[in-house]
Amino acid sequence: MKKTIIFTLVLTLALVTLALALADKTKMTVKVGDQLYVCGCGEGCPCDTMSRNPGKCTCGKDLVKTKVTKVEEGKITVESRKKPFVSVAKYVCDCGPDCKCDTISQNPGNCTCGKKMVEVKAKGK
């Protein structure tokens, strides 16, 4: 009985830690003037991929270096595009809590570090 309680507590703690690590990555947090790499496929881009590192977008185009010009709730505007990027991810990099690439996207694909992007599960699902 005692082992079961300890196991349940350890498992719960591990799941909470994992959920918090993933939750921190679902929203791109930036301020005006920050440098980002964003998808270079233009205004009609459905992927809205953003990263702190250079690399490829989930749609296969090169990410382009740009500067943040405006930050609103759920949106980030950059110099290279008039239409704001969505700053709340549908997909995040699966490279773990120590990863520094901070890549988010609205489409599945690979992260700038080469790992697969994973879908963000909505709360309650």
C-alpha positions, 0 to 999 in steps of 0.5 A, a space after each residue: 500500500 505504501 509503495 503504491 502511494 509513493 509510486 502514485 505521488 512520483 508519477 503525478 509529480 513527473 506528469 505535472 513537471 512535463 505539463 509545465 515544461 510543455 506549457 512554457 513552450 506553447 507561447 512565444 514570449 518576446 518584446 519589441 526589438 527582439 530578433 527572431 527567425 520567421 517563415 519567409 513564405 509571405 503574407 498568406 503563410 499558414 504555418 506562422 513558424 517562428 524560432 530563436 534559431 536559423 533553419 527551415 520552416 515547417 513548410 520547407 522555406 528558409 526562416 528569415 531573420 527579422 526584428 519584432 516591431 509590435 507585441 499584442 495578445 496572441 500576435 507578434 508583428 515583425 519588420 519583414 511582414 505586415 500580417 502578424 504572426 500567431 504567437 500561441 503554438 499549435 505545434 512546439 519543438 519536442 527537444 525537451 525543457 533544456 532546449 533553447 531553439 524556442 520554435 513554434 508553428 501552426 503546422 506540423 514539421 521539424 524544429 530548427 534543431 531537427 527534432 519533430 514538432 509535437 501538437 499542443 494538446 488543449 486543456 481538458 483533452 
